[in-house]
C-alpha cells in the first residue's frame, strides 16, 4: 500500500446486507431481472440463491429501484422462522406488506351532504390500508388460501392498472419457509399455490425470493410445479477481475489517500476466495490497521494472521460451536476431501473416515449426521443427492482448526 495521508474514513462496510461502496460482478443477474420485469403475464418468478456472503441481500436491494423505474410496486421483508409457523401468519405477513405500499392510494370516494356549510358536499377518500385488507380477508369464507387469493384479486381490482405494472413481493431469507405436516400447517405450499393461482388469472403479482441453496429444493419438494414457476440464479464468488473491482473501486471513488499495492490485492483475493463479504471484511481490517500504525508512527504492514483470526472469530466460530464433537470429526474428514469445496458424497466421507479416524463412520451414521448438520446450517444437500458446505470457505477454517490442534502455524 502507498500512503499520501493517513487521515481518512475507511470506505469498506462489511455487514449482513450492508450495501458495499461498489457492487461488483452482478451485471448479468441484474440484466436478467430487468428482462423478467418486462413481463405483462407472469411466467417467471425469481430466486436469488447462494452461500452466505455472496451478496444476495445486497443484490435484492439494488433491484428495488429497477422495479420501481419499470412501474412496479415493491413489497416484502425478511421471512423469519416465526412467519413460517402457520398459514395465517404468512397470510398476515403478506397483507401487511401490501398495505405498506398501497396505504397511500385512494381506492374509493363518496360524496355526502353537509348541513350548515356553504359547500353542500364532502368528498370521503378511503386509502387501501391494512384495516381495509384485513376486513375484506375476514369476510371471505373458506380456507386461508381461498381468503388470501380473493384478497389479492380485490387489491388488483382497485389499483390504477394503467399506472402500475404490478407488485413485486420480495422476500429475503426465504429458506426459513417450511411446511409442518405434523401440525397440519403448510405455509410454504400456501405461498406457491396462491401465487400460481393469481398469476394464472393474469394478475401481475411476482415473487422474488432470496435464500440459501436449500431454498429451491425445498420449493420443488413442496410443489413440483415450482420448477416451472421460478428462474433460479445462483450467485457464486467473484472472479479475479470482479474481485479486483470490488477492492479498487471503493478506494478510487472515495479518493482514498491510502492505496492497495498489487501484491496486497492479490493476497486479499486469495484469502477471501472472491466472496464479497470477506473482501469487505479483510479490506476494512487492512485499512484500520494501516491507519492506526501510521498514526502511531509504526511502519505499516498487513497483519494477515491476525485478520484471519478475527474473521474466524467473527464469522466461523459461532457456526462451528453448533456442531458436537463427533460432528466436528465428520466435518474435519470432509475438509480433507480434495473436492470438498464443490460437492462430496457419503461414500467419499466414509472412505476418508476409514483413512483418518480410529473410529470411522458407517454410511447410515454419516447420513444421519449430515441431516443434523443440515439443520444446523453447515451442510446442504443439493438436488443431485450430493452434499456441499453451506458456509463459504468453511473447509479452510476447519483445516486451520486441525493445524492448530496439531501445533502447526497458520
C-alpha positions as semicolon CSV with decimal commas, in nm:
position;residue;x (nm);y (nm);z (nm)
1;X;0,000;0,000;0,000
2;X;0,107;0,358;-0,059
3;X;0,010;0,640;0,176
4;X;-0,047;1,008;0,099
5;X;-0,244;1,100;0,410
6;X;-0,344;0,877;0,698
7;X;-0,645;1,088;0,796
8;X;-0,931;0,923;0,614
9;X;-1,255;0,737;0,681
10;X;-1,248;0,367;0,600
11;X;-1,454;0,316;0,279
12;X;-1,530;-0,054;0,332
13;X;-1,851;-0,173;0,503
14;X;-1,875;-0,544;0,586
15;X;-2,206;-0,649;0,737
16;X;-2,514;-0,859;0,679
17;X;-2,693;-0,696;0,386
18;X;-2,497;-0,369;0,404
19;X;-2,464;-0,203;0,067
20;X;-2,096;-0,209;-0,038
21;X;-1,941;0,110;-0,174
22;X;-1,925;-0,062;-0,513
23;X;-2,133;-0,360;-0,630
24;X;-1,906;-0,573;-0,845
25;X;-1,979;-0,863;-1,073
26;X;-2,358;-0,890;-1,076
27;X;-2,431;-0,730;-1,413
28;X;-2,567;-1,045;-1,579
29;X;-2,809;-1,116;-1,291
30;X;-2,922;-0,753;-1,290
31;X;-2,995;-0,761;-1,662
32;X;-3,176;-1,094;-1,631
33;X;-3,410;-0,950;-1,370
34;X;-3,461;-0,645;-1,591
35;X;-3,584;-0,883;-1,863
36;X;-3,817;-1,063;-1,623
37;X;-3,965;-0,734;-1,506
38;X;-4,079;-0,668;-1,863
39;X;-4,336;-0,949;-1,835
40;X;-4,702;-0,850;-1,863
41;X;-4,817;-1,205;-1,792
42;X;-4,607;-1,361;-1,515
43;X;-4,449;-1,681;-1,642
44;X;-4,126;-1,648;-1,443
45;X;-4,066;-1,560;-1,081
46;X;-3,715;-1,512;-0,944
47;X;-3,495;-1,696;-0,697
48;X;-3,159;-1,549;-0,596
49;X;-2,964;-1,816;-0,414
50;X;-2,611;-1,886;-0,295
51;X;-2,400;-1,926;0,016
52;X;-2,387;-1,664;0,288
53;X;-2,161;-1,376;0,199
54;X;-2,216;-1,376;-0,179
55;X;-2,434;-1,063;-0,173
56;X;-2,791;-1,193;-0,220
57;X;-2,947;-0,930;0,007
58;X;-2,738;-0,652;-0,148
59;X;-2,842;-0,751;-0,500
60;X;-3,205;-0,768;-0,390
61;X;-3,183;-0,410;-0,264
62;X;-3,041;-0,289;-0,595
63;X;-3,336;-0,447;-0,779
64;X;-3,591;-0,237;-0,590
65;X;-3,521;0,092;-0,774
66;X;-3,507;-0,100;-1,103
67;X;-3,854;-0,243;-1,041
68;X;-3,993;0,097;-0,944
69;X;-3,839;0,251;-1,254
70;X;-4,034;-0,002;-1,459
71;X;-4,361;0,081;-1,282
72;X;-4,376;-0,196;-1,022
73;X;-4,475;-0,151;-0,661
74;X;-4,232;-0,328;-0,425
75;X;-4,347;-0,512;-0,114
76;X;-4,166;-0,751;0,115
77;X;-3,924;-0,805;0,401
78;X;-3,716;-1,077;0,567
79;X;-3,903;-1,401;0,627
80;X;-3,843;-1,502;0,987
81;X;-3,895;-1,857;1,106
82;X;-4,196;-1,740;1,307
83;X;-4,366;-1,632;0,983
84;X;-4,349;-1,991;0,865
85;X;-4,518;-2,144;1,169
86;X;-4,876;-2,119;1,040
87;X;-5,063;-2,035;0,721
88;X;-5,241;-1,749;0,899
89;X;-4,914;-1,587;0,998
90;X;-4,790;-1,596;0,641
91;X;-5,119;-1,451;0,517
92;X;-5,092;-1,171;0,773
93;X;-4,734;-1,104;0,662
94;X;-4,846;-1,065;0,300
95;X;-5,139;-0,838;0,391
96;X;-4,913;-0,615;0,600
97;X;-4,661;-0,592;0,316
98;X;-4,933;-0,498;0,065
99;X;-5,073;-0,233;0,298
100;X;-4,732;-0,067;0,332
101;X;-4,724;0,007;-0,042
102;X;-5,095;0,071;-0,106
103;X;-5,194;0,276;0,200
104;X;-5,115;0,597;0,014
105;X;-5,351;0,504;-0,271
106;X;-5,712;0,624;-0,264
107;X;-5,942;0,339;-0,361
108;X;-6,287;0,487;-0,306
109;X;-6,461;0,824;-0,296
110;X;-6,809;0,923;-0,187
111;X;-6,998;1,250;-0,152
112;X;-7,223;1,333;0,141
113;X;-7,448;1,634;0,204
114;X;-7,318;1,873;0,469
115;X;-7,576;2,086;0,654
116;X;-7,494;2,437;0,768
117;X;-7,197;2,485;0,536
118;X;-7,162;2,692;0,223
119;X;-7,030;2,384;0,043
120;X;-7,307;2,122;0,045
121;X;-7,092;1,821;-0,042
122;X;-6,796;1,645;0,121
123;X;-6,560;1,401;-0,051
124;X;-6,453;1,099;0,155
125;X;-6,128;0,938;0,049
126;X;-6,054;0,581;0,161
127;X;-5,692;0,457;0,143
128;X;-5,621;0,091;0,082
129;X;-5,474;0,031;0,427
130;X;-5,432;-0,276;0,643
131;X;-5,771;-0,239;0,814
132;X;-5,950;-0,249;0,479
133;X;-5,750;-0,552;0,364
134;X;-5,800;-0,741;0,688
135;X;-6,173;-0,668;0,693
136;X;-6,209;-0,797;0,337
137;X;-5,996;-1,104;0,415
138;X;-6,204;-1,188;0,725
139;X;-6,537;-1,182;0,542
140;X;-6,428;-1,433;0,274
141;X;-6,539;-1,791;0,353
142;X;-6,316;-2,093;0,305
143;X;-5,956;-2,190;0,369
144;X;-5,671;-1,948;0,429
145;X;-5,563;-1,991;0,067
146;X;-5,914;-1,903;-0,058
147;X;-5,924;-1,592;0,158
148;X;-5,578;-1,476;0,051
149;X;-5,642;-1,536;-0,320
150;X;-5,966;-1,340;-0,305
151;X;-5,799;-1,053;-0,117
152;X;-5,516;-1,030;-0,369
153;X;-5,769;-1,021;-0,653
154;X;-5,955;-0,747;-0,464
155;X;-5,633;-0,545;-0,434
156;X;-5,560;-0,567;-0,805
157;X;-5,916;-0,467;-0,896
158;X;-5,870;-0,140;-0,704
159;X;-5,524;-0,044;-0,821
160;X;-5,471;0,205;-1,104
161;X;-5,380;-0,067;-1,351
162;X;-5,284;0,172;-1,628
163;X;-5,032;0,342;-1,398
164;X;-4,850;0,043;-1,249
165;X;-4,703;-0,276;-1,393
166;X;-4,786;-0,488;-1,089
167;X;-4,650;-0,570;-0,745
168;X;-4,322;-0,744;-0,667
169;X;-4,334;-0,946;-0,346
170;X;-3,967;-0,971;-0,247
171;X;-3,874;-1,194;0,048
172;X;-3,525;-1,238;0,187
173;X;-3,415;-1,543;0,391
174;X;-3,691;-1,742;0,221
175;X;-3,525;-2,072;0,313
176;X;-3,695;-2,023;0,651
177;X;-4,029;-2,111;0,490
178;X;-4,137;-2,466;0,571
179;X;-4,445;-2,684;0,580
180;X;-4,530;-2,858;0,908
181;X;-4,725;-3,174;0,830
182;X;-4,747;-3,281;1,194
183;X;-4,922;-2,957;1,280
184;X;-5,125;-2,961;0,956
185;X;-4,982;-2,623;0,865
186;X;-4,849;-2,566;0,512
187;X;-4,738;-2,201;0,475
188;X;-4,481;-2,280;0,204
189;X;-4,737;-2,467;-0,006
190;X;-4,981;-2,183;0,058
191;X;-4,742;-1,926;-0,086
192;X;-4,683;-2,130;-0,401
193;X;-5,049;-2,222;-0,452
194;X;-5,175;-1,866;-0,405
195;X;-4,927;-1,704;-0,642
196;X;-4,966;-1,972;-0,907
197;X;-5,344;-1,920;-0,897
198;X;-5,315;-1,541;-0,907
199;X;-5,070;-1,546;-1,197
200;X;-5,290;-1,786;-1,397
201;X;-5,557;-1,515;-1,380
202;X;-5,308;-1,277;-1,543
203;X;-5,268;-1,067;-1,230
204;X;-4,908;-0,935;-1,234
205;X;-4,801;-1,016;-0,879
206;X;-4,445;-1,151;-0,893
207;X;-4,239;-1,339;-0,634
208;X;-3,870;-1,259;-0,586
209;X;-3,718;-1,488;-0,323
210;X;-3,364;-1,496;-0,190
211;X;-3,217;-1,767;0,027
212;X;-2,957;-2,032;0,086
213;X;-2,916;-2,319;-0,163
214;X;-3,165;-2,525;0,038
215;X;-3,444;-2,296;-0,083
216;X;-3,516;-2,424;-0,433
217;X;-3,507;-2,798;-0,348
218;X;-3,748;-2,721;-0,065
219;X;-3,986;-2,544;-0,304
220;X;-3,976;-2,831;-0,553
221;X;-4,034;-3,086;-0,278
222;X;-4,339;-2,890;-0,166
223;X;-4,482;-2,836;-0,516
224;X;-4,319;-2,997;-0,820
225;X;-4,451;-2,721;-1,047
226;X;-4,212;-2,482;-0,869
227;X;-3,952;-2,583;-1,128
228;X;-4,163;-2,410;-1,391
229;X;-4,255;-2,111;-1,174
230;X;-3,906;-1,983;-1,099
231;X;-3,598;-1,866;-1,280
232;X;-3,311;-1,958;-1,045
233;X;-2,993;-1,750;-1,030
234;X;-2,711;-1,899;-0,823
235;X;-2,473;-1,629;-0,703
236;X;-2,119;-1,759;-0,670
237;X;-1,798;-1,588;-0,562
238;X;-1,649;-1,315;-0,780
239;X;-1,386;-1,395;-1,039
240;X;-1,045;-1,228;-1,022
241;X;-1,144;-0,928;-1,235
242;X;-1,460;-0,854;-1,036
243;X;-1,277;-0,913;-0,706
244;X;-1,020;-0,653;-0,809
245;X;-1,303;-0,413;-0,893
246;X;-1,462;-0,471;-0,551
247;X;-1,129;-0,385;-0,386
248;X;-1,009;-0,100;-0,607
249;X;-1,326;0,093;-0,698
250;X;-1,421;0,199;-0,341
251;X;-1,068;0,332;-0,293
252;X;-1,076;0,522;-0,622
253;X;-1,428;0,662;-0,581
254;X;-1,358;0,793;-0,232
255;X;-1,022;0,934;-0,343
256;X;-0,859;0,750;-0,058
257;X;-0,509;0,865;0,039
258;X;-0,406;0,503;0,102
259;X;-0,386;0,273;-0,198
260;X;-0,353;-0,106;-0,210
261;X;-0,037;-0,241;-0,371
262;X;-0,094;-0,506;-0,635
263;X;0,057;-0,781;-0,419
264;X;-0,184;-0,685;-0,140
265;X;-0,480;-0,703;-0,379
266;X;-0,372;-1,048;-0,496
267;X;-0,344;-1,172;-0,139
268;X;-0,685;-1,030;-0,040
269;X;-0,843;-1,210;-0,334
270;X;-0,672;-1,533;-0,232
271;X;-0,773;-1,514;0,135
272;X;-1,130;-1,402;0,059
273;X;-1,191;-1,664;-0,208
274;X;-1,372;-1,393;-0,404
275;X;-1,665;-1,379;-0,162
276;X;-1,791;-1,018;-0,141
277;X;-1,844;-1,019;0,236
278;X;-1,492;-1,148;0,301
279;X;-1,345;-0,891;0,063
280;X;-1,520;-0,613;0,254
281;X;-1,415;-0,760;0,591
282;X;-1,048;-0,804;0,501
283;X;-1,016;-0,467;0,325
284;X;-1,170;-0,287;0,621
285;X;-0,933;-0,459;0,865
286;X;-0,629;-0,381;0,649
287;X;-0,731;-0,015;0,630
288;X;-0,793;0,014;1,004
289;X;-0,459;-0,145;1,090
290;X;-0,266;0,072;0,846
291;X;-0,428;0,393;0,966
292;X;-0,359;0,303;1,329
293;X;0,006;0,217;1,262
294;X;0,067;0,534;1,063
295;X;-0,089;0,745;1,339
296;X;0,140;0,583;1,597
297;X;0,449;0,624;1,379
298;X;0,494;0,249;1,316
299;X;0,598;0,102;0,984
300;X;0,272;-0,019;0,819
301;X;0,232;-0,387;0,736
302;X;-0,056;-0,624;0,671
303;X;-0,112;-0,849;0,978
304;X;-0,255;-1,136;0,775
305;X;-0,260;-1,390;1,058
306;X;-0,442;-1,154;1,294
307;X;-0,701;-1,062;1,031
308;X;-0,774;-1,427;0,955
309;X;-0,805;-1,500;1,327
310;X;-1,054;-1,215;1,364
311;X;-1,252;-1,343;1,065
312;X;-1,256;-1,689;1,224
313;X;-1,392;-1,545;1,547
314;X;-1,649;-1,313;1,388
315;X;-1,781;-1,535;1,109
316;X;-1,697;-1,902;1,164
317;X;-1,669;-1,964;1,539
318;X;-2,042;-1,932;1,614
319;X;-2,131;-2,176;1,340
320;X;-1,856;-2,420;1,445
321;X;-1,993;-2,410;1,800
322;X;-2,322;-2,557;1,678
323;X;-2,154;-2,889;1,597
324;X;-2,099;-3,166;1,851
325;X;-1,754;-3,324;1,895
326;X;-1,849;-3,618;1,677
327;X;-1,995;-3,390;1,411
328;X;-1,673;-3,190;1,413
329;X;-1,483;-3,511;1,345
330;X;-1,706;-3,567;1,042
331;X;-1,654;-3,209;0,923
332;X;-1,278;-3,249;0,957
333;X;-1,293;-3,560;0,739
334;X;-1,495;-3,369;0,479
335;X;-1,248;-3,077;0,481
336;X;-0,970;-3,315;0,370
337;X;-1,164;-3,445;0,067
338;X;-0,997;-3,289;-0,243
339;X;-1,328;-3,167;-0,390
340;X;-1,484;-3,059;-0,059
341;X;-1,539;-2,700;-0,176
342;X;-1,753;-2,826;-0,463
343;X;-1,959;-3,138;-0,390
344;X;-1,897;-3,457;-0,196
345;X;-2,077;-3,785;-0,140
346;X;-2,149;-4,006;0,157
347;X;-1,913;-4,269;0,018
348;X;-1,628;-4,019;-0,007
349;X;-1,682;-3,928;0,358
350;X;-1,692;-4,293;0,465
351;X;-1,371;-4,366;0,272
352;X;-1,197;-4,062;0,418
353;X;-1,301;-4,154;0,771
354;X;-1,153;-4,504;0,731
355;X;-0,818;-4,349;0,644
356;X;-0,804;-4,080;0,914
357;X;-1,010;-4,199;1,214
358;X;-0,970;-4,482;1,459
359;X;-1,348;-4,490;1,489
360;X;-1,480;-4,434;1,134
361;X;-1,837;-4,362;1,027
362;X;-2,080;-4,603;0,865
363;X;-2,292;-4,489;0,571
364;X;-2,612;-4,479;0,778
365;X;-2,443;-4,284;1,058
366;X;-2,295;-4,041;0,805
367;X;-2,639;-3,980;0,653
368;X;-2,787;-3,910;0,995
369;X;-2,511;-3,667;1,087
370;X;-2,531;-3,486;0,755
371;X;-2,902;-3,437;0,815
372;X;-2,828;-3,286;1,158
373;X;-2,555;-3,065;1,014
374;X;-2,804;-2,951;0,752
375;X;-3,044;-2,841;1,025
376;X;-2,755;-2,653;1,187
377;X;-2,690;-2,467;0,859
378;X;-2,344;-2,613;0,798
379;X;-2,420;-2,861;0,519
380;X;-2,685;-2,878;0,249
381;X;-2,794;-3,148;0,010
382;X;-2,840;-3,048;-0,350
383;X;-3,089;-3,189;-0,596
384;X;-2,841;-3,443;-0,729
385;X;-2,813;-3,619;-0,393
386;X;-2,467;-3,482;-0,322
387;X;-2,366;-3,252;-0,040
388;X;-2,187;-2,917;-0,010
389;X;-2,075;-2,685;0,265
390;X;-2,343;-2,425;0,336
391;X;-2,086;-2,175;0,467
392;X;-1,826;-2,029;0,228
393;X;-1,461;-2,120;0,294
394;X;-1,565;-2,337;0,589
395;X;-1,318;-2,605;0,478
396;X;-1,028;-2,361;0,520
397;X;-1,144;-2,271;0,869
398;X;-1,171;-2,639;0,963
399;X;-0,824;-2,714;0,833
400;X;-0,692;-2,425;1,042
401;X;-0,852;-2,591;1,345
402;X;-0,680;-2,918;1,254
403;X;-0,343;-2,742;1,220
404;X;-0,391;-2,554;1,545
405;X;-0,472;-2,877;1,731
406;X;-0,158;-3,030;1,580
407;X;0,054;-2,736;1,688
408;X;0,110;-2,617;1,333
409;X;0,120;-2,246;1,247
410;X;-0,126;-2,065;1,019
